[in-house]
Amino acid sequence: MQVKSTRHAKYQSGHHFVWIPFKRRKIFRDEAIIEATKRYIREAAANNDIEIEAIEIDRTLIDHVHVFASFPPRMSASQVVNILKGYSSRHLRMEFPWLKQLYQKDPLWARSFYWGTCGNVSAQTVKRYIEECQG
């Protein structure tokens, strides 16, 4: 991952998000919905200064969305995942009317999600660096 810049910060971050459909419904049986989900997540990211490093739908369980992304420090992980989930939900329901009938008033995605971070150095390396900087 490259070091990126904003007006007031330089950053290098990697974030792994995973979420599932509401009630773990197996909505990813069709290649068309898998590709549309990826497309809408990429569109949401492009519109909001989020860089997608990788995106995949779990084809074994047919109910997990995995996204590896980088975003500026002004954004929180919960903001980012809400942007990606909200945009994709709205557009998937428009493109695939059967999702509206399947979920009716329920949300398309479960409220919960997994978030993990990764970087180019280990936690131990950062800790040692900070301890050695104490002069």
MARFI-37408 format. One record per residue: x, y, z of N, C-alpha, C in turn; residue in one letter. Coordinates in pm, whole numbers, padded with zeros to 5 digits, always signed. Atoms other than C-alpha are relative to their C-alpha. Layout:
XYZXYZXYZa/...
// end
This chain:
+00083-00118+00000+00000+00000+00000+00088+00125+00000m/-00075-00123+00010+00122+00347-00084-00036+00096+00113q/+00029-00109-00093+00150+00640+00152-00081+00103-00077v/+00088-00096+00064-00131+00880+00068-00001+00128+00082k/+00000-00129-00069-00181+01244+00159-00135+00068-00008s/+00109-00097+00000-00455+01481+00257+00066+00135+00027t/-00055-00133-00026-00412+01850+00327+00081+00005+00129r/-00063-00008-00131-00311+01787+00688+00062-00131+00050h/-00050+00128-00050-00201+01424+00707+00057-00086-00113a/-00047+00109+00086-00006+01145+00547-00047-00127+00067k/+00054+00121-00060-00153+00801+00595+00024-00120-00090y/-00015+00128+00069-00114+00439+00499-00079-00099+00085q/+00084+00087-00082-00392+00214+00617-00071-00103-00086s/+00075+00106+00065-00558-00110+00522-00108-00049+00095g/+00113+00039-00083-00901-00207+00651-00077-00113-00068h/+00074+00116+00050-01075-00541+00608-00139+00004+00062h/+00140+00001-00044-01455-00530+00628-00067-00127-00048f/+00082+00114+00040-01690-00827+00623-00140+00025+00052v/+00138-00008-00046-02069-00815+00636-00083-00104-00072w/+00088+00105+00053-02360-01045+00563-00139+00058-00028i/+00139-00041+00019-02716-01014+00433-00080-00021+00129p/+00090+00011-00114-02989-00965+00692-00054-00143+00009f/+00046+00138-00027-03089-01300+00846+00080-00104-00078k/-00091+00090+00073-02798-01458+00652-00065-00066-00122r/+00064+00053+00120-03014-01505+00345+00105-00020-00109r/-00096+00038+00105-02828-01670+00057-00036+00071-00131k/+00040-00078+00117-02873-01392-00198+00102-00006-00114i/-00106-00001+00101-02548-01452-00390+00008-00130-00080f/+00002+00123+00079-02653-01761-00587+00020+00028-00149r/-00003-00041+00140-02653-01570-00916+00122+00090-00025d/-00119-00079+00034-02341-01427-01082-00035+00147-00024e/+00040-00139+00028-02536-01115-01184-00005+00084+00127a/+00009-00078-00125-02602-01007-00825+00138+00014+00065i/-00137-00010-00052-02242-01083-00725+00073+00115-00069i/-00068-00106+00075-02107-00858-01001-00062+00137+00028e/+00066-00127-00031-02367-00587-00929+00041+00050+00139a/-00042-00038-00136-02274-00590-00559+00140+00060-00003t/-00136-00052+00012-01908-00543-00644+00001+00137-00068k/+00007-00126+00075-01991-00267-00893-00051+00115+00088r/+00057-00107-00083-02206-00071-00646+00091+00036+00117y/-00096-00031-00107-01948-00101-00369+00114+00085-00055i/-00106-00081+00063-01681+00031-00606-00049+00142-00031r/+00057-00132+00028-01912+00318-00712-00009+00083+00128e/+00010-00070-00128-01981+00411-00349+00137+00046+00046a/-00136-00034-00040-01610+00406-00277+00055+00116-00084a/-00051-00104+00089-01520+00618-00580-00065+00136+00029a/+00072-00124-00030-01783+00878-00483+00038+00059+00135n/-00025-00044-00137-01649+00905-00127+00146-00006+00042n/-00143-00004-00030-01267+00908-00149+00049-00124+00077d/-00039+00128-00060-01240+00542-00044+00065-00081-00111i/-00070+00079+00102-00990+00325-00229-00020-00148+00030e/+00021+00144-00016-01087-00040-00277+00124-00072-00051i/-00117+00080+00037-00784-00268-00278-00045-00137-00054e/+00053+00131+00043-00984-00593-00312-00144-00012+00048a/+00140+00026-00038-01345-00707-00301-00038-00138-00050i/+00041+00135+00041-01492-01055-00308-00124-00042+00078e/+00116+00062-00064-01811-01243-00229+00038-00143+00031i/-00033+00137-00041-01763-01565-00034-00091-00097-00076d/+00079+00092+00084-01875-01833-00280-00025-00135+00068r/+00024+00124-00074-01863-02114-00023-00127+00012+00082t/+00117-00020-00085-02116-01979+00225-00109+00080-00070l/+00091-00080+00082-02282-01753-00036-00065+00113+00081i/+00065-00107-00076-02347-01485+00226+00097+00098+00067d/-00096-00094-00057-02030-01289+00307+00055+00093-00108h/-00064-00097+00087-01902-00970+00144+00130+00041+00069v/-00131-00038-00052-01529-00904+00195+00051+00120-00080h/-00054-00120+00065-01381-00561+00121+00128+00038+00072v/-00126-00051-00052-01021-00449+00168+00015+00141-00055f/+00004-00139+00044-01006-00069+00157+00097+00088+00077a/-00080-00104-00065-00805+00239+00241-00082+00128-00010s/+00076-00125+00000-00959+00571+00338+00071+00103+00086f/-00069-00108-00072-00848+00911+00473-00032-00002+00150p/+00019+00002-00145-00810+00962+00850-00120+00081+00048p/+00118-00077-00041-01104+01206+00857-00125-00088+00009r/+00115+00091+00001-01336+00907+00808+00021-00111+00102m/-00008+00113-00092-01416+00638+01062-00038-00128-00074s/+00034+00129+00060-01450+00270+00985-00151-00017-00010a/+00147+00016+00003-01820+00278+01074-00062+00087-00109s/+00049-00084+00109-01876+00569+00833+00021-00069-00134q/-00034+00063+00127-01703+00382+00553-00091-00120-00026v/+00083+00118+00022-01892+00056+00602-00146+00039-00020v/+00137-00046+00021-02222+00245+00628-00020+00057-00140n/+00007-00052+00137-02149+00425+00301-00008-00116-00100i/-00003+00113+00095-02065+00099+00122-00127-00084+00007l/+00121+00081-00017-02359-00095+00266-00125+00075-00045k/+00119-00079+00035-02612+00186+00221-00016+00018-00149g/+00005-00022+00145-02525+00265-00138-00031-00130-00074y/+00021+00127+00070-02507-00099-00245-00142-00053+00025s/+00136+00046-00032-02835-00184-00068-00103+00073-00086s/+00097-00080+00076-03026+00100-00233+00001-00038-00147r/-00008+00028+00143-02898+00021-00583-00032-00146-00034h/+00034+00140+00025-02927-00358-00555-00150-00021+00002l/+00147+00012-00005-03293-00325-00456-00066+00058-00124r/+00056-00056+00123-03357-00106-00760+00023-00093-00119m/-00033+00086+00113-03181-00345-00999-00065-00138+00009e/+00056+00134-00021-03317-00667-00848-00127+00010+00084f/+00125-00020-00075-03685-00620-00753-00034-00115+00095p/+00031+00113-00090-03701-00967-00595+00062+00021+00138w/-00057-00030-00132-03479-00832-00314-00099+00080+00084l/+00102-00077-00073-03756-00586-00221-00105-00094+00058k/+00101+00094-00046-04002-00873-00197+00055-00094+00107q/-00062+00090-00096-03760-01097-00009+00014+00066+00137l/-00026-00069-00125-03681-00835+00253-00112+00094+00044y/+00108-00094-00029-03991-00610+00236+00055+00123+00070q/-00049-00119-00071-03917-00349+00505+00130-00025+00075k/-00126+00032-00067-03617-00529+00650+00117+00057-00079d/-00119-00046+00073-03269-00400+00566+00059-00113-00084p/-00066+00103+00083-03071-00580+00296+00117-00061+00075l/-00118+00047-00071-02757-00604+00510-00027-00005+00151w/+00006+00005-00146-02727-00709+00874+00068+00125+00056a/-00059-00120-00060-02642-00420+01108+00146-00022+00040r/-00135+00028-00048-02327-00589+01234+00098-00016-00117s/-00104+00020+00099-01997-00612+01050+00130-00031+00073f/-00135+00022-00052-01637-00721+01103+00090+00108-00057y/-00099-00098+00045-01356-00467+01084+00135-00037+00059w/-00137+00025-00044-00985-00543+01103+00094+00091-00075g/-00098-00086+00066-00683-00332+01026+00127-00077-00026t/-00130+00060+00027-00349-00421+00877+00091+00108-00055c/-00096-00099+00047-00037-00238+00784+00127-00068-00046g/-00126+00053+00050+00316-00279+00660+00096-00039+00111n/-00085+00035-00113+00468-00314+01008-00084-00064+00109v/+00072+00069-00107+00377-00527+01306-00022+00093+00118s/+00026-00076-00122+00238-00395+01633+00126+00006+00086a/-00123+00006-00080+00561-00501+01802+00103+00102-00052q/-00093-00096+00059+00767-00289+01560-00038+00142+00038t/+00047-00134-00036+00553+00019+01627+00027+00027+00148v/-00023-00016-00144+00573-00034+02004+00149+00026+00029k/-00144-00018-00019+00952-00066+01991+00045+00138-00050r/-00033-00133+00055+00980+00247+01771-00038+00111+00099y/+00049-00102-00094+00771+00451+02018+00086+00000+00127i/-00081+00008-00122+00970+00324+02317+00140+00056-00023e/-00134-00049+00030+01301+00408+02147+00004+00150-00026e/+00007-00144+00027+01185+00763+02061-00006+00083+00127c/+00021-00073-00125+01155+00857+02427+00121+00079+00045q/-00115-00083-00026+01501+01012+02426+00067-00030+00125g/
// end
